Structures are given as C-alpha cells and as structure tokens.
Amino acid sequence: MTAPAAHPGPPLVWDAGGPYSLHQTLGIIGRGPADRTVRLAPGAAWLAFNTPGGPATLGISQRGTELHARAWGPGAGHALAGAPALLGARDDWSRFDSPEFHATLPRLAREARRRNPALRLPATGRVVDSLVPAILEQKVTSQEARRGYATLVRKFGSAAPGAGSHPDVPADLMVAPTPRQWAKIPSWEWHGAGVGPQRSAAVLRAVGSASGLERLATLAAPEAAAKMQGIPGIGAWTAAEVTQRTHGDADQVAVGDYHLAAFVGWALAGRPVDDSGMLELLEPWSGHRQRVVRMLYLSGFRKPAFGPRMTIQDHRGH
C-alpha cells in the first residue's frame, strides 16, 4: 500500500563537531538488509517509526560533519526533536579517549578506536521498537529472527509517510506495527513467520505494557534495564540489546549471548570464557564495557571457528 502524500517539515541541522560515520552510528538499529524500517545509502539514511504524534519518516544526509535531517508525516516534529540523540549527540567519548584511560585498553581496542574515531552510540528513545525484535532474537539465530521480523513488519506494518509519493523517500520504506497492531496479530501469523509461542507470548506481554515501557527511555540505562526485566520473558540479554539502542548505553553487555562471551574471551585472554569470565575481563573498563566490545568487533578479530553451531529452527511447517 502506498503511503499518503506527505511533505517534509522544516529541516534540522546538527553538527557532529568532529569525525562522524552515519553508517557506523545507525547500523546497529536496523535488523538486517530485509528490515524495511531502515534504509542506509552512501551519505544518507532513512528511518520510519511510530511517535506519540503518529508515524514519521526521518531522512538524514551527511555533509562533512553536518547532519541534515528532514521528516515527513504526522510524527515529523517528534522525529526531528529526537534526531540529535538518535545521531549520537548525547554520546560522550571524552573519558574513553583520554590518555590515561586509553592507555589501559587492550591493544585491539586501542587500534580499532584509532581507525574508527567517527562512531557514535545512538539513542533512539523508542523502547518498543527495539524490544520487539530483540525478543524475536532470543535463543534463535539472527537469520531466523530477522526473517520473522521482516515478515511480520511487511504484513502488519504500514507504508512510511512519503513512501511511494515523495522522490526522496524509498518506496518500500515501512513503519513497524504499533503496540496495538502487534497485539492483534493472530497466533497462526506468528507461527507462519517462524516465531514460536514462547517468543510471541513475550512480545504480547511487552506490548501490553507499552506506555510504561516508553517511559523507561527517560530513566538511566541501568534502571531502565532493571525495570524491563520485571516483564516475564525479558532477561538481561534482551534488556541490554534494547538499552544499547534506546539509550546509547556505553556499558551494558549482552550477558547470555550465544557467541559474545567466547568472542571476548578469545580477544582478551586467548581462550573461551563464560559470561562471568567475560564480565571479569571487562571489569577494568566498567562504565565503558560496550564501547570496548564495539571496538573489539571493529578490530576485525575473529575467534577460532570450531565448536557446535546453533541449528536454525523452522516453526512454519509444524
């Protein structure tokens, strides 16, 4: 379905004041290339999402250190107001980059930061939009989770404002379902998207608390994560995956991740470790542990490729 014609509101310009990578900063938000709510192109990005004022499309272009944002749709004002935080305006690397702190970092992280000074941690402020796909990623492969999320957005989401009617908006850009729309998805549609009953039930519990969840964006990341875990089916891993995106959380790491602890162990100690071992290794950089993990990934380091692989499950044929 083509979105109604929409005209962009007044533009907003934010100057990053230094090296800036639009793709490195916003790349964490999208859920793979099939995610129609986010589109990245050289020097530009488009995001579509729900706001308190209604759906919005946010288009961003980069010109040097300046980021130019325009928005379409009923929620355009909300989208523009949140654009600087989304782009990382609240993210402060000064402590991490200070000589005394930098000297304590492992070599891989130091070198990766030197090569990647333009990364910022985004803060979307949109808890439900981050929580639903994070729940779908629980205990399954990324491939399976992203396939299911893309299927559900395509079937139950809506065309982004301006999509198909404005030349600057990608024609296939979509807005994910609202909490009410998620709640109305029939059980057989979850099943058809490859989402098992445990995960779909967790999503339904979460969207039933949507108004309270969105208020968590105003709290500090550790408090928001703790309150999020009060909902059955949401644990430490899911909460960390959310606050990394909603709050630009520089510290929380995804405890319980299938690969992360072993990756950090091999990178920092030359051996696999469990979650407690990972947290012990990262403890010297408490407050910035997520920054260290991001740098380790950007370093290009790869842990040895052996051991069991998670089997992709397919619930659709049962």
C-alpha positions as CSV (number, residue, x, y, z in Angstrom):
1,M,0.0,0.0,0.0
2,T,1.3,3.4,-0.9
3,A,1.5,6.0,1.9
4,P,-0.5,9.2,1.6
5,A,1.4,12.1,0.0
6,A,3.4,13.9,2.7
7,H,5.6,17.0,2.7
8,P,8.7,17.3,4.8
9,G,8.7,19.6,7.7
10,P,11.4,22.3,8.3
11,P,14.9,20.8,8.2
12,L,17.1,20.3,11.2
13,V,20.9,20.6,11.1
14,W,23.2,19.1,13.7
15,D,27.0,19.5,13.6
16,A,28.8,16.5,15.0
17,G,31.8,18.7,15.6
18,G,34.3,16.1,14.5
19,P,34.7,12.8,12.6
20,Y,31.4,11.2,12.1
21,S,30.1,8.0,10.4
22,L,26.4,7.9,9.7
23,H,26.5,4.2,8.8
24,Q,28.6,3.0,11.8
25,T,26.4,5.0,14.1
26,L,23.0,3.9,12.8
27,G,24.0,0.5,11.6
28,I,23.1,-1.1,14.9
29,I,19.4,0.0,14.6
30,G,18.4,-2.0,11.5
31,R,17.7,-5.7,11.7
32,G,19.5,-6.9,8.6
33,P,19.0,-5.9,4.9
34,A,15.4,-7.1,4.8
35,D,14.4,-4.7,7.6
36,R,12.2,-2.2,5.7
37,T,12.1,0.3,8.6
38,V,15.7,1.4,8.0
39,R,17.5,2.2,4.8
40,L,21.2,3.2,4.6
41,A,22.9,4.5,1.5
42,P,26.2,6.3,0.9
43,G,26.0,9.5,3.0
44,A,22.3,9.1,3.7
45,A,19.8,7.2,5.9
46,W,16.0,6.9,6.1
47,L,14.2,5.6,9.2
48,A,10.4,5.1,9.7
49,F,8.8,4.7,13.1
50,N,5.9,5.5,15.3
51,T,5.9,8.5,17.6
52,P,3.4,9.9,20.1
53,G,2.2,12.2,17.2
54,G,1.8,9.4,14.7
55,P,4.1,7.7,12.1
56,A,7.1,9.5,10.8
57,T,9.8,9.2,8.2
58,L,13.2,10.7,9.0
59,G,15.6,11.3,6.2
60,I,19.2,12.2,7.1
61,S,22.0,13.3,4.8
62,Q,25.7,13.9,5.8
63,R,27.7,16.8,4.5
64,G,31.1,16.8,6.2
65,T,30.5,17.0,9.9
66,E,26.9,18.3,9.4
67,L,23.9,16.0,9.5
68,H,20.8,17.4,7.8
69,A,17.5,15.9,8.9
70,R,14.0,16.2,7.3
71,A,10.9,14.5,8.4
72,W,7.5,13.5,6.9
73,G,4.2,12.5,8.4
74,P,2.1,13.3,11.5
75,G,5.1,12.5,13.8
76,A,7.6,14.7,11.9
77,G,8.0,17.1,14.8
78,H,8.8,14.3,17.3
79,A,11.1,12.7,14.8
80,L,13.1,15.9,14.3
81,A,13.2,16.6,18.0
82,G,14.8,13.2,18.7
83,A,17.2,13.3,15.7
84,P,20.3,14.7,17.5
85,A,20.1,12.0,20.2
86,L,19.5,9.4,17.5
87,L,22.6,10.6,15.8
88,G,24.7,10.3,19.0
89,A,24.6,13.9,20.3
90,R,24.5,12.7,23.9
91,D,27.3,10.1,23.4
92,D,30.5,11.3,25.2
93,W,33.7,9.5,24.3
94,S,36.0,12.0,26.2
95,R,36.7,9.7,29.1
96,F,37.3,6.7,26.8
97,D,39.6,8.7,24.6
98,S,41.5,10.3,27.5
99,P,45.2,9.4,27.5
100,E,45.1,7.7,30.9
101,F,42.0,5.6,30.1
102,H,43.2,4.9,26.5
103,A,46.5,3.5,27.8
104,T,44.6,0.8,29.8
105,L,42.7,-0.5,26.8
106,P,43.7,-3.8,25.2
107,R,45.8,-3.3,22.0
108,L,42.9,-4.5,19.7
109,A,40.6,-1.9,21.1
110,R,43.2,0.9,21.0
111,E,44.0,0.3,17.4
112,A,40.3,-0.1,16.4
113,R,39.4,3.2,18.1
114,R,42.3,4.9,16.2
115,R,40.9,3.6,13.0
116,N,37.3,4.3,13.9
117,P,37.1,7.8,15.5
118,A,33.7,8.5,13.8
119,L,31.5,6.0,15.7
120,R,28.8,7.4,18.0
121,L,26.3,5.4,20.0
122,P,22.8,6.2,19.0
123,A,19.9,6.8,21.4
124,T,16.5,6.2,19.7
125,G,14.4,6.6,22.8
126,R,11.9,4.1,21.3
127,V,11.7,1.1,23.6
128,V,9.0,-0.9,22.0
129,D,10.7,-0.6,18.5
130,S,13.9,-2.1,20.0
131,L,12.3,-4.6,22.3
132,V,10.1,-6.5,19.9
133,P,12.9,-7.5,17.5
134,A,15.2,-8.2,20.5
135,I,12.6,-10.7,21.9
136,L,12.3,-12.3,18.5
137,E,16.1,-12.9,18.6
138,Q,16.0,-14.8,21.8
139,K,17.6,-18.3,21.5
140,V,17.5,-18.5,17.8
141,T,19.9,-17.5,15.0
142,S,20.0,-13.9,13.7
143,Q,18.9,-15.2,10.3
144,E,15.8,-16.8,11.7
145,A,14.9,-13.9,13.9
146,R,15.4,-11.3,11.1
147,R,13.4,-13.3,8.7
148,G,10.5,-13.5,11.1
149,Y,10.6,-9.8,12.0
150,A,10.8,-8.7,8.3
151,T,7.8,-11.0,7.5
152,L,5.7,-9.5,10.3
153,V,6.6,-5.9,9.5
154,R,5.9,-6.4,5.8
155,K,2.5,-8.0,6.6
156,F,1.3,-5.9,9.5
157,G,3.2,-2.7,9.3
158,S,2.3,0.3,7.2
159,A,3.9,2.3,4.4
160,A,6.1,5.1,5.7
161,P,4.9,8.7,5.3
162,G,6.0,9.8,1.8
163,A,6.9,6.3,0.6
164,G,5.9,5.9,-3.0
165,S,4.8,9.6,-3.2
166,H,7.9,11.6,-2.5
167,P,11.0,11.1,-4.6
168,D,13.4,11.4,-1.6
169,V,11.7,8.6,0.4
170,P,12.5,4.9,-0.5
171,A,9.3,3.5,-2.0
172,D,9.5,0.3,0.1
173,L,10.1,2.0,3.5
174,M,7.7,0.8,6.2
175,V,6.7,1.7,9.8
176,A,6.7,-1.3,12.2
177,P,3.3,-2.1,13.8
178,T,2.2,-0.1,16.7
179,P,1.8,-1.9,20.1
180,R,-1.9,-2.3,19.4
181,Q,-1.2,-3.7,16.0
182,W,1.4,-6.2,17.4
183,A,-1.2,-7.3,20.0
184,K,-3.8,-8.1,17.3
185,I,-1.6,-10.4,15.2
186,P,-3.3,-13.9,15.2
187,S,-1.3,-16.8,16.6
188,W,-1.2,-18.5,13.2
189,E,0.6,-15.5,11.7
190,W,3.3,-15.7,14.3
191,H,3.6,-19.4,13.5
192,G,3.7,-18.6,9.8
193,A,6.6,-16.2,10.3
194,G,8.6,-18.8,12.1
195,V,8.1,-17.3,15.6
196,G,7.4,-19.9,18.3
197,P,4.8,-19.5,21.0
198,Q,7.3,-18.6,23.8
199,R,8.6,-15.6,21.9
200,S,5.3,-14.4,20.6
201,A,3.8,-14.6,24.1
202,A,6.7,-12.5,25.4
203,V,6.1,-9.9,22.7
204,L,2.4,-9.8,23.6
205,R,3.2,-9.2,27.3
206,A,5.7,-6.5,26.4
207,V,3.3,-4.5,24.1
208,G,0.6,-4.8,26.8
209,S,2.9,-2.6,28.9
210,A,3.8,-0.3,26.0
211,S,3.0,3.0,27.7
212,G,5.1,2.1,30.7
213,L,7.9,0.8,28.6
214,E,8.2,4.0,26.6
215,R,8.6,5.9,29.9
216,L,11.8,3.9,30.5
217,A,13.5,5.9,27.9
218,T,13.6,8.8,30.4
219,L,15.4,6.8,33.0
220,A,19.1,6.0,33.2
221,A,20.0,2.9,31.2
222,P,20.8,0.6,34.2
223,E,17.4,1.5,35.9
224,A,15.5,1.1,32.6
225,A,17.1,-2.3,32.0
226,A,16.2,-3.5,35.5
227,K,12.6,-2.4,35.2
228,M,12.3,-4.0,31.8
229,Q,13.3,-7.3,33.3
230,G,10.3,-7.2,35.5
231,I,8.3,-8.4,32.5
232,P,8.3,-12.2,32.2
233,G,10.3,-13.3,29.2
234,I,12.7,-10.3,29.3
235,G,16.1,-11.1,30.8
236,A,19.5,-9.4,31.0
237,W,20.4,-10.2,27.4
238,T,17.2,-8.7,25.9
239,A,17.4,-5.6,28.2
240,A,21.0,-4.9,27.2
241,E,20.1,-5.3,23.5
242,V,17.4,-2.7,24.0
243,T,19.3,-0.1,26.0
244,Q,22.3,-0.2,23.6
245,R,19.9,1.3,21.1
246,T,17.4,3.3,23.1
247,H,19.9,4.9,25.5
248,G,23.2,4.8,23.7
249,D,24.2,2.6,26.6
250,A,28.0,2.6,26.7
251,D,28.3,-0.1,29.4
252,Q,25.8,-2.9,29.4
253,V,26.9,-6.1,27.5
254,A,24.6,-8.8,26.4
255,V,25.0,-11.5,29.1
256,G,23.6,-14.8,27.8
257,D,24.6,-14.2,24.1
258,Y,25.4,-17.4,22.3
259,H,28.7,-16.0,20.9
260,L,29.8,-12.9,22.8
261,A,31.5,-14.3,25.9
262,A,33.6,-16.7,23.8
263,F,34.5,-13.8,21.4
264,V,35.5,-11.5,24.2
265,G,37.5,-14.3,25.9
266,W,39.5,-15.2,22.8
267,A,40.1,-11.5,22.0
268,L,41.3,-10.5,25.5
269,A,42.6,-13.8,27.0
270,G,43.2,-16.1,24.1
271,R,40.7,-18.6,25.4
272,P,36.9,-19.0,25.6
273,V,35.2,-17.9,28.7
274,D,31.6,-17.9,30.1
275,D,29.6,-14.9,31.0
276,S,31.1,-14.4,34.4
277,G,34.6,-14.7,32.8
278,M,33.6,-12.1,30.2
279,L,32.4,-9.7,32.8
280,E,35.6,-10.2,34.8
281,L,37.7,-9.5,31.8
282,L,35.8,-6.3,31.0
283,E,35.6,-5.1,34.6
284,P,38.6,-2.7,34.3
285,W,36.6,-0.6,31.8
286,S,33.4,-0.6,33.8
287,G,31.2,2.2,32.5
288,H,32.5,1.7,29.0
289,R,32.3,-2.0,28.5
290,Q,30.0,-1.8,25.5
291,R,32.5,0.7,23.9
292,V,35.3,-1.9,24.4
293,V,33.1,-4.6,22.8
294,R,32.3,-2.4,19.8
295,M,35.9,-1.7,19.3
296,L,36.8,-5.4,19.5
297,Y,34.3,-6.1,16.8
298,L,35.6,-3.3,14.7
299,S,39.1,-4.5,15.1
300,G,38.4,-7.4,12.7
301,F,39.4,-10.0,15.2
302,R,37.7,-13.4,14.8
303,K,37.6,-16.2,17.3
304,P,38.7,-19.6,16.2
305,A,35.9,-21.3,14.1
306,F,35.2,-24.5,15.8
307,G,32.6,-25.9,18.2
308,P,28.8,-26.5,17.8
309,R,26.7,-24.2,15.7
310,M,23.2,-23.2,16.7
311,T,20.7,-25.1,14.5
312,I,18.2,-22.9,12.6
313,Q,14.7,-23.8,13.7
314,D,11.8,-23.6,11.4
315,H,8.4,-23.5,13.1
316,R,6.5,-22.7,9.9
317,G,5.8,-26.2,8.7
318,H,4.5,-27.6,12.0
